[in-house]
């Protein structure tokens, strides 16, 4: 698993958070999709954030 450190930009605030996931992908609909794998190695969505308002500040790789 990885830990993704995010900065989400709102209209008047900046929200900082972190997501623990195995990977991240983006969609044509404008979202980052953070995902993990289940016991059958199928992707399960963990969180969604809008690409235009989200900055991935850093990533810690291979965190247990």
PDB file of N, CA, C, O and CB in Angstrom:
ATOM      1  N   UNK A   1       0.835  -1.184   0.000  1.00  0.00           N
ATOM      2  CA  UNK A   1       0.000   0.000   0.000  1.00  0.00           C
ATOM      3  C   UNK A   1       0.876   1.241   0.000  1.00  0.00           C
ATOM      4  O   UNK A   1       2.024   1.211   0.443  1.00  0.00           O
ATOM      5  CB  UNK A   1      -0.948   0.001   1.208  1.00  0.00           C
ATOM      6  N   UNK A   2       0.323   2.315  -0.496  1.00  0.00           N
ATOM      7  CA  UNK A   2       0.986   3.612  -0.526  1.00  0.00           C
ATOM      8  C   UNK A   2       0.144   4.613   0.259  1.00  0.00           C
ATOM      9  O   UNK A   2      -1.059   4.418   0.438  1.00  0.00           O
ATOM     10  CB  UNK A   2       1.207   4.096  -1.990  1.00  0.00           C
ATOM     11  N   UNK A   3       0.771   5.666   0.717  1.00  0.00           N
ATOM     12  CA  UNK A   3       0.037   6.769   1.336  1.00  0.00           C
ATOM     13  C   UNK A   3       0.211   7.978   0.433  1.00  0.00           C
ATOM     14  O   UNK A   3       1.332   8.413   0.170  1.00  0.00           O
ATOM     15  CB  UNK A   3       0.542   7.065   2.805  1.00  0.00           C
ATOM     16  N   UNK A   4      -0.908   8.519  -0.039  1.00  0.00           N
ATOM     17  CA  UNK A   4      -0.929   9.692  -0.909  1.00  0.00           C
ATOM     18  C   UNK A   4      -1.317  10.900  -0.066  1.00  0.00           C
ATOM     19  O   UNK A   4      -2.355  10.897   0.595  1.00  0.00           O
ATOM     20  CB  UNK A   4      -1.919   9.497  -2.108  1.00  0.00           C
ATOM     21  N   UNK A   5      -0.483  11.928  -0.093  1.00  0.00           N
ATOM     22  CA  UNK A   5      -0.752  13.157   0.648  1.00  0.00           C
ATOM     23  C   UNK A   5      -1.331  14.170  -0.334  1.00  0.00           C
ATOM     24  O   UNK A   5      -0.686  14.544  -1.313  1.00  0.00           O
ATOM     25  CB  UNK A   5       0.548  13.711   1.345  1.00  0.00           C
ATOM     26  N   UNK A   6      -2.554  14.606  -0.056  1.00  0.00           N
ATOM     27  CA  UNK A   6      -3.301  15.440  -0.991  1.00  0.00           C
ATOM     28  C   UNK A   6      -3.558  16.827  -0.432  1.00  0.00           C
ATOM     29  O   UNK A   6      -3.672  17.020   0.779  1.00  0.00           O
ATOM     30  CB  UNK A   6      -4.615  14.781  -1.346  1.00  0.00           C
ATOM     31  N   UNK A   7      -3.645  17.780  -1.334  1.00  0.00           N
ATOM     32  CA  UNK A   7      -4.122  19.123  -1.016  1.00  0.00           C
ATOM     33  C   UNK A   7      -5.301  19.372  -1.945  1.00  0.00           C
ATOM     34  O   UNK A   7      -5.137  19.399  -3.165  1.00  0.00           O
ATOM     35  CB  UNK A   7      -2.981  20.229  -1.188  1.00  0.00           C
ATOM     36  N   UNK A   8      -6.496  19.554  -1.370  1.00  0.00           N
ATOM     37  CA  UNK A   8      -7.714  19.774  -2.138  1.00  0.00           C
ATOM     38  C   UNK A   8      -8.073  21.250  -2.020  1.00  0.00           C
ATOM     39  O   UNK A   8      -8.237  21.773  -0.918  1.00  0.00           O
ATOM     40  CB  UNK A   8      -8.887  18.858  -1.635  1.00  0.00           C
ATOM     41  N   UNK A   9      -8.192  21.908  -3.155  1.00  0.00           N
ATOM     42  CA  UNK A   9      -8.437  23.340  -3.194  1.00  0.00           C
ATOM     43  C   UNK A   9      -9.932  23.618  -3.294  1.00  0.00           C
ATOM     44  O   UNK A   9     -10.581  23.224  -4.262  1.00  0.00           O
ATOM     45  CB  UNK A   9      -7.691  23.983  -4.368  1.00  0.00           C
ATOM     46  N   UNK A  10     -10.470  24.299  -2.288  1.00  0.00           N
ATOM     47  CA  UNK A  10     -11.859  24.713  -2.311  1.00  0.00           C
ATOM     48  C   UNK A  10     -11.959  26.171  -2.714  1.00  0.00           C
ATOM     49  O   UNK A  10     -10.948  26.789  -3.046  1.00  0.00           O
ATOM     50  CB  UNK A  10     -12.516  24.485  -0.950  1.00  0.00           C
ATOM     51  N   UNK A  11     -13.143  26.724  -2.692  1.00  0.00           N
ATOM     52  CA  UNK A  11     -13.307  28.125  -3.092  1.00  0.00           C
ATOM     53  C   UNK A  11     -12.678  29.073  -2.081  1.00  0.00           C
ATOM     54  O   UNK A  11     -12.162  30.125  -2.459  1.00  0.00           O
ATOM     55  CB  UNK A  11     -14.786  28.458  -3.262  1.00  0.00           C
ATOM     56  N   UNK A  12     -12.715  28.717  -0.806  1.00  0.00           N
ATOM     57  CA  UNK A  12     -12.138  29.618   0.198  1.00  0.00           C
ATOM     58  C   UNK A  12     -11.208  28.907   1.189  1.00  0.00           C
ATOM     59  O   UNK A  12     -10.618  29.555   2.054  1.00  0.00           O
ATOM     60  CB  UNK A  12     -13.250  30.302   0.960  1.00  0.00           C
ATOM     61  N   UNK A  13     -11.075  27.583   1.068  1.00  0.00           N
ATOM     62  CA  UNK A  13     -10.213  26.843   1.988  1.00  0.00           C
ATOM     63  C   UNK A  13      -9.331  25.866   1.217  1.00  0.00           C
ATOM     64  O   UNK A  13      -9.628  25.507   0.077  1.00  0.00           O
ATOM     65  CB  UNK A  13     -11.057  26.091   3.037  1.00  0.00           C
ATOM     66  N   UNK A  14      -8.256  25.448   1.849  1.00  0.00           N
ATOM     67  CA  UNK A  14      -7.413  24.373   1.326  1.00  0.00           C
ATOM     68  C   UNK A  14      -7.487  23.235   2.334  1.00  0.00           C
ATOM     69  O   UNK A  14      -7.171  23.415   3.510  1.00  0.00           O
ATOM     70  CB  UNK A  14      -5.916  24.851   1.089  1.00  0.00           C
ATOM     71  N   UNK A  15      -7.899  22.080   1.874  1.00  0.00           N
ATOM     72  CA  UNK A  15      -8.096  20.913   2.717  1.00  0.00           C
ATOM     73  C   UNK A  15      -6.953  19.937   2.458  1.00  0.00           C
ATOM     74  O   UNK A  15      -6.727  19.541   1.315  1.00  0.00           O
ATOM     75  CB  UNK A  15      -9.480  20.246   2.446  1.00  0.00           C
ATOM     76  N   UNK A  16      -6.236  19.549   3.498  1.00  0.00           N
ATOM     77  CA  UNK A  16      -5.150  18.578   3.360  1.00  0.00           C
ATOM     78  C   UNK A  16      -5.588  17.253   3.973  1.00  0.00           C
ATOM     79  O   UNK A  16      -6.158  17.214   5.063  1.00  0.00           O
ATOM     80  CB  UNK A  16      -3.843  19.096   4.037  1.00  0.00           C
ATOM     81  N   UNK A  17      -5.311  16.171   3.254  1.00  0.00           N
ATOM     82  CA  UNK A  17      -5.709  14.846   3.714  1.00  0.00           C
ATOM     83  C   UNK A  17      -4.722  13.822   3.174  1.00  0.00           C
ATOM     84  O   UNK A  17      -3.825  14.154   2.400  1.00  0.00           O
ATOM     85  CB  UNK A  17      -7.160  14.506   3.269  1.00  0.00           C
ATOM     86  N   UNK A  18      -4.896  12.599   3.584  1.00  0.00           N
ATOM     87  CA  UNK A  18      -4.082  11.510   3.067  1.00  0.00           C
ATOM     88  C   UNK A  18      -4.961  10.309   2.780  1.00  0.00           C
ATOM     89  O   UNK A  18      -5.965  10.080   3.454  1.00  0.00           O
ATOM     90  CB  UNK A  18      -2.964  11.138   4.057  1.00  0.00           C
ATOM     91  N   UNK A  19      -4.572   9.548   1.772  1.00  0.00           N
ATOM     92  CA  UNK A  19      -5.334   8.374   1.356  1.00  0.00           C
ATOM     93  C   UNK A  19      -4.374   7.194   1.314  1.00  0.00           C
ATOM     94  O   UNK A  19      -3.293   7.289   0.733  1.00  0.00           O
ATOM     95  CB  UNK A  19      -6.030   8.595  -0.038  1.00  0.00           C
ATOM     96  N   UNK A  20      -4.763   6.096   1.922  1.00  0.00           N
ATOM     97  CA  UNK A  20      -3.976   4.864   1.869  1.00  0.00           C
ATOM     98  C   UNK A  20      -4.588   3.981   0.782  1.00  0.00           C
ATOM     99  O   UNK A  20      -5.735   3.549   0.896  1.00  0.00           O
ATOM    100  CB  UNK A  20      -3.952   4.124   3.270  1.00  0.00           C
ATOM    101  N   UNK A  21      -3.817   3.717  -0.267  1.00  0.00           N
ATOM    102  CA  UNK A  21      -4.322   2.950  -1.404  1.00  0.00           C
ATOM    103  C   UNK A  21      -3.156   2.264  -2.108  1.00  0.00           C
ATOM    104  O   UNK A  21      -1.996   2.632  -1.919  1.00  0.00           O
ATOM    105  CB  UNK A  21      -5.099   3.865  -2.391  1.00  0.00           C
ATOM    106  N   UNK A  22      -3.478   1.273  -2.913  1.00  0.00           N
ATOM    107  CA  UNK A  22      -2.440   0.573  -3.671  1.00  0.00           C
ATOM    108  C   UNK A  22      -2.052   1.352  -4.926  1.00  0.00           C
ATOM    109  O   UNK A  22      -0.914   1.267  -5.387  1.00  0.00           O
ATOM    110  CB  UNK A  22      -2.917  -0.834  -4.052  1.00  0.00           C
ATOM    111  N   UNK A  23      -2.994   2.103  -5.471  1.00  0.00           N
ATOM    112  CA  UNK A  23      -2.698   2.853  -6.682  1.00  0.00           C
ATOM    113  C   UNK A  23      -3.708   3.959  -6.923  1.00  0.00           C
ATOM    114  O   UNK A  23      -4.691   4.107  -6.196  1.00  0.00           O
ATOM    115  CB  UNK A  23      -2.659   1.926  -7.873  1.00  0.00           C
ATOM    116  N   UNK A  24      -3.435   4.734  -7.968  1.00  0.00           N
ATOM    117  CA  UNK A  24      -4.323   5.826  -8.358  1.00  0.00           C
ATOM    118  C   UNK A  24      -4.460   5.823  -9.874  1.00  0.00           C
ATOM    119  O   UNK A  24      -3.507   5.526 -10.594  1.00  0.00           O
ATOM    120  CB  UNK A  24      -3.787   7.202  -7.848  1.00  0.00           C
ATOM    121  N   UNK A  25      -5.642   6.152 -10.344  1.00  0.00           N
ATOM    122  CA  UNK A  25      -5.918   6.291 -11.777  1.00  0.00           C
ATOM    123  C   UNK A  25      -6.774   7.535 -11.950  1.00  0.00           C
ATOM    124  O   UNK A  25      -7.289   8.085 -10.977  1.00  0.00           O
ATOM    125  CB  UNK A  25      -6.638   5.009 -12.367  1.00  0.00           C
ATOM    126  N   UNK A  26      -6.921   7.976 -13.189  1.00  0.00           N
ATOM    127  CA  UNK A  26      -7.786   9.121 -13.438  1.00  0.00           C
ATOM    128  C   UNK A  26      -8.765   8.754 -14.538  1.00  0.00           C
ATOM    129  O   UNK A  26      -8.515   7.869 -15.357  1.00  0.00           O
ATOM    130  CB  UNK A  26      -6.960  10.383 -13.823  1.00  0.00           C
ATOM    131  N   UNK A  27      -9.880   9.455 -14.533  1.00  0.00           N
ATOM    132  CA  UNK A  27     -10.935   9.122 -15.477  1.00  0.00           C
ATOM    133  C   UNK A  27     -11.208  10.299 -16.404  1.00  0.00           C
ATOM    134  O   UNK A  27     -10.817  11.431 -16.121  1.00  0.00           O
ATOM    135  CB  UNK A  27     -12.213   8.717 -14.735  1.00  0.00           C
ATOM    136  N   UNK A  28     -11.879  10.021 -17.505  1.00  0.00           N
ATOM    137  CA  UNK A  28     -12.286  11.065 -18.438  1.00  0.00           C
ATOM    138  C   UNK A  28     -13.317  11.996 -17.824  1.00  0.00           C
ATOM    139  O   UNK A  28     -13.531  13.103 -18.317  1.00  0.00           O
ATOM    140  CB  UNK A  28     -12.840  10.448 -19.706  1.00  0.00           C
ATOM    141  N   UNK A  29     -13.954  11.553 -16.751  1.00  0.00           N
ATOM    142  CA  UNK A  29     -14.938  12.401 -16.081  1.00  0.00           C
ATOM    143  C   UNK A  29     -14.293  13.403 -15.129  1.00  0.00           C
ATOM    144  O   UNK A  29     -14.994  14.198 -14.502  1.00  0.00           O
ATOM    145  CB  UNK A  29     -15.924  11.543 -15.321  1.00  0.00           C
ATOM    146  N   UNK A  30     -12.954  13.374 -15.014  1.00  0.00           N
ATOM    147  CA  UNK A  30     -12.249  14.380 -14.238  1.00  0.00           C
ATOM    148  C   UNK A  30     -12.011  14.035 -12.782  1.00  0.00           C
ATOM    149  O   UNK A  30     -11.941  14.927 -11.937  1.00  0.00           O
ATOM    150  CB  UNK A  30     -12.987  15.629 -14.304  1.00  0.00           C
ATOM    151  N   UNK A  31     -11.885  12.745 -12.478  1.00  0.00           N
ATOM    152  CA  UNK A  31     -11.674  12.319 -11.088  1.00  0.00           C
ATOM    153  C   UNK A  31     -10.403  11.489 -10.956  1.00  0.00           C
ATOM    154  O   UNK A  31     -10.066  10.696 -11.836  1.00  0.00           O
ATOM    155  CB  UNK A  31     -12.882  11.513 -10.582  1.00  0.00           C
ATOM    156  N   UNK A  32      -9.706  11.686  -9.839  1.00  0.00           N
ATOM    157  CA  UNK A  32      -8.696  10.723  -9.414  1.00  0.00           C
ATOM    158  C   UNK A  32      -9.439   9.606  -8.701  1.00  0.00           C
ATOM    159  O   UNK A  32     -10.302   9.873  -7.864  1.00  0.00           O
ATOM    160  CB  UNK A  32      -7.596  11.384  -8.482  1.00  0.00           C
ATOM    161  N   UNK A  33      -9.117   8.364  -9.021  1.00  0.00           N
ATOM    162  CA  UNK A  33      -9.687   7.217  -8.310  1.00  0.00           C
ATOM    163  C   UNK A  33      -8.548   6.507  -7.592  1.00  0.00           C
ATOM    164  O   UNK A  33      -7.636   5.979  -8.228  1.00  0.00           O
ATOM    165  CB  UNK A  33     -10.440   6.240  -9.291  1.00  0.00           C
ATOM    166  N   UNK A  34      -8.604   6.496  -6.272  1.00  0.00           N
ATOM    167  CA  UNK A  34      -7.634   5.767  -5.464  1.00  0.00           C
ATOM    168  C   UNK A  34      -8.225   4.390  -5.200  1.00  0.00           C
ATOM    169  O   UNK A  34      -9.401   4.271  -4.856  1.00  0.00           O
ATOM    170  CB  UNK A  34      -7.300   6.525  -4.119  1.00  0.00           C
ATOM    171  N   UNK A  35      -7.410   3.349  -5.360  1.00  0.00           N
ATOM    172  CA  UNK A  35      -7.934   1.989  -5.269  1.00  0.00           C
ATOM    173  C   UNK A  35      -7.010   1.073  -4.475  1.00  0.00           C
ATOM    174  O   UNK A  35      -5.816   1.326  -4.318  1.00  0.00           O
ATOM    175  CB  UNK A  35      -8.151   1.419  -6.659  1.00  0.00           C
ATOM    176  N   UNK A  36      -7.617   0.005  -3.984  1.00  0.00           N
ATOM    177  CA  UNK A  36      -6.915  -1.087  -3.307  1.00  0.00           C
ATOM    178  C   UNK A  36      -7.354  -2.386  -3.975  1.00  0.00           C
ATOM    179  O   UNK A  36      -8.322  -2.392  -4.737  1.00  0.00           O
ATOM    180  CB  UNK A  36      -7.216  -1.106  -1.751  1.00  0.00           C
ATOM    181  N   UNK A  37      -6.668  -3.461  -3.704  1.00  0.00           N
ATOM    182  CA  UNK A  37      -7.025  -4.765  -4.265  1.00  0.00           C
ATOM    183  C   UNK A  37      -7.666  -5.631  -3.193  1.00  0.00           C
ATOM    184  O   UNK A  37      -7.249  -5.616  -2.034  1.00  0.00           O
ATOM    185  CB  UNK A  37      -5.785  -5.470  -4.856  1.00  0.00           C
ATOM    186  N   UNK A  38      -8.691  -6.392  -3.592  1.00  0.00           N
ATOM    187  CA  UNK A  38      -9.314  -7.314  -2.647  1.00  0.00           C
ATOM    188  C   UNK A  38      -8.585  -8.662  -2.687  1.00  0.00           C
ATOM    189  O   UNK A  38      -7.549  -8.785  -3.340  1.00  0.00           O
ATOM    190  CB  UNK A  38     -10.826  -7.496  -2.968  1.00  0.00           C
ATOM    191  N   UNK A  39      -9.117  -9.661  -2.000  1.00  0.00           N
ATOM    192  CA  UNK A  39      -8.457 -10.964  -1.910  1.00  0.00           C
ATOM    193  C   UNK A  39      -8.374 -11.692  -3.251  1.00  0.00           C
ATOM    194  O   UNK A  39      -7.556 -12.598  -3.415  1.00  0.00           O
ATOM    195  CB  UNK A  39      -9.183 -11.830  -0.916  1.00  0.00           C
ATOM    196  N   UNK A  40      -9.225 -11.297  -4.219  1.00  0.00           N
ATOM    197  CA  UNK A  40      -9.182 -11.880  -5.568  1.00  0.00           C
ATOM    198  C   UNK A  40      -8.374 -11.019  -6.535  1.00  0.00           C
ATOM    199  O   UNK A  40      -8.415 -11.236  -7.746  1.00  0.00           O
ATOM    200  CB  UNK A  40     -10.598 -12.067  -6.107  1.00  0.00           C
ATOM    201  N   UNK A  41      -7.642 -10.045  -6.001  1.00  0.00           N
ATOM    202  CA  UNK A  41      -6.812  -9.113  -6.776  1.00  0.00           C
ATOM    203  C   UNK A  41      -7.639  -8.239  -7.719  1.00  0.00           C
ATOM    204  O   UNK A  41      -7.155  -7.824  -8.772  1.00  0.00           O
ATOM    205  CB  UNK A  41      -5.776  -9.886  -7.577  1.00  0.00           C
ATOM    206  N   UNK A  42      -8.887  -7.962  -7.338  1.00  0.00           N
ATOM    207  CA  UNK A  42      -9.737  -7.048  -8.088  1.00  0.00           C
ATOM    208  C   UNK A  42      -9.672  -5.669  -7.446  1.00  0.00           C
ATOM    209  O   UNK A  42      -9.572  -5.548  -6.225  1.00  0.00           O
ATOM    210  CB  UNK A  42     -11.199  -7.564  -8.144  1.00  0.00           C
ATOM    211  N   UNK A  43      -9.730  -4.641  -8.267  1.00  0.00           N
ATOM    212  CA  UNK A  43      -9.672  -3.268  -7.748  1.00  0.00           C
ATOM    213  C   UNK A  43     -10.943  -2.891  -7.012  1.00  0.00           C
ATOM    214  O   UNK A  43     -12.052  -3.159  -7.475  1.00  0.00           O
ATOM    215  CB  UNK A  43      -9.425  -2.283  -8.881  1.00  0.00           C
ATOM    216  N   UNK A  44     -10.764  -2.270  -5.866  1.00  0.00           N
ATOM    217  CA  UNK A  44     -11.870  -1.728  -5.084  1.00  0.00           C
ATOM    218  C   UNK A  44     -11.581  -0.246  -4.859  1.00  0.00           C
ATOM    219  O   UNK A  44     -10.506   0.110  -4.376  1.00  0.00           O
ATOM    220  CB  UNK A  44     -12.051  -2.497  -3.715  1.00  0.00           C
ATOM    221  N   UNK A  45     -12.525   0.611  -5.204  1.00  0.00           N
ATOM    222  CA  UNK A  45     -12.336   2.053  -5.037  1.00  0.00           C
ATOM    223  C   UNK A  45     -12.235   2.405  -3.559  1.00  0.00           C
ATOM    224  O   UNK A  45     -13.001   1.903  -2.736  1.00  0.00           O
ATOM    225  CB  UNK A  45     -13.492   2.835  -5.695  1.00  0.00           C
ATOM    226  N   UNK A  46     -11.283   3.270  -3.232  1.00  0.00           N
ATOM    227  CA  UNK A  46     -11.074   3.734  -1.865  1.00  0.00           C
ATOM    228  C   UNK A  46     -11.584   5.162  -1.713  1.00  0.00           C
ATOM    229  O   UNK A  46     -12.241   5.492  -0.727  1.00  0.00           O
ATOM    230  CB  UNK A  46      -9.584   3.649  -1.483  1.00  0.00           C
ATOM    231  N   UNK A  47     -11.273   6.018  -2.709  1.00  0.00           N
ATOM    232  CA  UNK A  47     -11.674   7.422  -2.635  1.00  0.00           C
ATOM    233  C   UNK A  47     -11.632   8.035  -4.026  1.00  0.00           C
ATOM    234  O   UNK A  47     -10.909   7.568  -4.906  1.00  0.00           O
ATOM    235  CB  UNK A  47     -10.759   8.211  -1.664  1.00  0.00           C
ATOM    236  N   UNK A  48     -12.422   9.092  -4.210  1.00  0.00           N
ATOM    237  CA  UNK A  48     -12.438   9.870  -5.443  1.00  0.00           C
ATOM    238  C   UNK A  48     -12.226  11.339  -5.104  1.00  0.00           C
ATOM    239  O   UNK A  48     -12.777  11.842  -4.125  1.00  0.00           O
ATOM    240  CB  UNK A  48     -13.771   9.666  -6.217  1.00  0.00           C
ATOM    241  N   UNK A  49     -11.417  12.035  -5.924  1.00  0.00           N
ATOM    242  CA  UNK A  49     -11.196  13.472  -5.757  1.00  0.00           C
ATOM    243  C   UNK A  49     -11.156  14.121  -7.134  1.00  0.00           C
ATOM    244  O   UNK A  49     -10.660  13.511  -8.082  1.00  0.00           O
ATOM    245  CB  UNK A  49      -9.875  13.757  -4.967  1.00  0.00           C
ATOM    246  N   UNK A  50     -11.671  15.351  -7.269  1.00  0.00           N
ATOM    247  CA  UNK A  50     -11.649  16.025  -8.572  1.00  0.00           C
ATOM    248  C   UNK A  50     -10.229  16.419  -8.972  1.00  0.00           C
ATOM    249  O   UNK A  50      -9.505  17.026  -8.184  1.00  0.00           O
ATOM    250  CB  UNK A  50     -12.547  17.269  -8.544  1.00  0.00           C
ATOM    251  N   UNK A  51      -9.834  16.075 -10.188  1.00  0.00           N
ATOM    252  CA  UNK A  51      -8.484  16.356 -10.666  1.00  0.00           C
ATOM    253  C   UNK A  51      -8.195  17.845 -10.669  1.00  0.00           C
ATOM    254  O   UNK A  51      -7.105  18.262 -10.277  1.00  0.00           O
ATOM    255  CB  UNK A  51      -8.287  15.788 -12.060  1.00  0.00           C
ATOM    256  N   UNK A  52      -9.148  18.650 -11.104  1.00  0.00           N
ATOM    257  CA  UNK A  52      -8.897  20.090 -11.249  1.00  0.00           C
ATOM    258  C   UNK A  52      -8.723  20.814  -9.921  1.00  0.00           C
ATOM    259  O   UNK A  52      -8.274  21.961  -9.906  1.00  0.00           O
ATOM    260  CB  UNK A  52     -10.023  20.724 -12.010  1.00  0.00           C
ATOM    261  N   UNK A  53      -9.065  20.178  -8.809  1.00  0.00           N
ATOM    262  CA  UNK A  53      -8.950  20.815  -7.496  1.00  0.00           C
ATOM    263  C   UNK A  53      -8.046  20.048  -6.533  1.00  0.00           C
ATOM    264  O   UNK A  53      -7.983  20.382  -5.350  1.00  0.00           O
ATOM    265  CB  UNK A  53     -10.317  20.964  -6.884  1.00  0.00           C
ATOM    266  N   UNK A  54      -7.347  19.026  -7.025  1.00  0.00           N
ATOM    267  CA  UNK A  54      -6.553  18.176  -6.146  1.00  0.00           C
ATOM    268  C   UNK A  54      -5.097  18.135  -6.605  1.00  0.00           C
ATOM    269  O   UNK A  54      -4.797  17.926  -7.781  1.00  0.00           O
ATOM    270  CB  UNK A  54      -7.138  16.756  -6.100  1.00  0.00           C
ATOM    271  N   UNK A  55      -4.207  18.341  -5.640  1.00  0.00           N
ATOM    272  CA  UNK A  55      -2.770  18.246  -5.890  1.00  0.00           C
ATOM    273  C   UNK A  55      -2.243  17.082  -5.057  1.00  0.00           C
ATOM    274  O   UNK A  55      -2.449  17.047  -3.843  1.00  0.00           O
ATOM    275  CB  UNK A  55      -2.023  19.597  -5.538  1.00  0.00           C
ATOM    276  N   UNK A  56      -1.570  16.133  -5.693  1.00  0.00           N
ATOM    277  CA  UNK A  56      -0.901  15.060  -4.963  1.00  0.00           C
ATOM    278  C   UNK A  56       0.470  15.614  -4.569  1.00  0.00           C
ATOM    279  O   UNK A  56       1.374  15.713  -5.399  1.00  0.00           O
ATOM    280  CB  UNK A  56      -0.780  13.721  -5.833  1.00  0.00           C
ATOM    281  N   UNK A  57       0.607  15.966  -3.311  1.00  0.00           N
ATOM    282  CA  UNK A  57       1.826  16.611  -2.821  1.00  0.00           C
ATOM    283  C   UNK A  57       3.000  15.648  -2.740  1.00  0.00           C
ATOM    284  O   UNK A  57       4.112  15.988  -3.146  1.00  0.00           O
ATOM    285  CB  UNK A  57       1.578  17.220  -1.460  1.00  0.00           C
ATOM    286  N   UNK A  58       2.761  14.447  -2.218  1.00  0.00           N
ATOM    287  CA  UNK A  58       3.822  13.449  -2.107  1.00  0.00           C
ATOM    288  C   UNK A  58       3.200  12.074  -1.923  1.00  0.00           C
ATOM    289  O   UNK A  58       2.006  11.935  -1.661  1.00  0.00           O
ATOM    290  CB  UNK A  58       4.780  13.780  -0.931  1.00  0.00           C
ATOM    291  N   UNK A  59       4.054  11.058  -2.070  1.00  0.00           N
ATOM    292  CA  UNK A  59       3.620   9.670  -1.942  1.00  0.00           C
ATOM    293  C   UNK A  59       4.669   8.906  -1.140  1.00  0.00           C
ATOM    294  O   UNK A  59       5.863   8.974  -1.435  1.00  0.00           O
ATOM    295  CB  UNK A  59       3.397   9.013  -3.345  1.00  0.00           C
ATOM    296  N   UNK A  60       4.207   8.178  -0.121  1.00  0.00           N
ATOM    297  CA  UNK A  60       5.062   7.222   0.591  1.00  0.00           C
ATOM    298  C   UNK A  60       4.742   5.841   0.015  1.00  0.00           C
ATOM    299  O   UNK A  60       3.615   5.360   0.135  1.00  0.00           O
ATOM    300  CB  UNK A  60       4.827   7.272   2.173  1.00  0.00           C
ATOM    301  N   UNK A  61       5.725   5.213  -0.603  1.00  0.00           N
ATOM    302  CA  UNK A  61       5.509   3.921  -1.277  1.00  0.00           C
ATOM    303  C   UNK A  61       5.748   2.748  -0.322  1.00  0.00           C
ATOM    304  O   UNK A  61       6.569   2.817   0.593  1.00  0.00           O
ATOM    305  CB  UNK A  61       6.438   3.796  -2.504  1.00  0.00           C
ATOM    306  N   UNK A  62       5.006   1.678  -0.568  1.00  0.00           N
ATOM    307  CA  UNK A  62       5.172   0.384   0.109  1.00  0.00           C
ATOM    308  C   UNK A  62       5.117   0.495   1.628  1.00  0.00           C
ATOM    309  O   UNK A  62       5.975  -0.029   2.339  1.00  0.00           O
ATOM    310  CB  UNK A  62       6.484  -0.242  -0.297  1.00  0.00           C
ATOM    311  N   UNK A  63       4.092   1.185   2.105  1.00  0.00           N
ATOM    312  CA  UNK A  63       3.846   1.305   3.545  1.00  0.00           C
ATOM    313  C   UNK A  63       2.905   0.168   3.953  1.00  0.00           C
ATOM    314  O   UNK A  63       1.877  -0.031   3.306  1.00  0.00           O
ATOM    315  CB  UNK A  63       3.232   2.719   3.913  1.00  0.00           C
ATOM    316  N   UNK A  64       3.220  -0.553   4.972  1.00  0.00           N
ATOM    317  CA  UNK A  64       2.388  -1.704   5.391  1.00  0.00           C
ATOM    318  C   UNK A  64       1.068  -1.280   5.957  1.00  0.00           C
ATOM    319  O   UNK A  64       0.264  -2.126   6.350  1.00  0.00           O
ATOM    320  CB  UNK A  64       3.111  -2.540   6.412  1.00  0.00           C
TER     321      UNK A  64
END
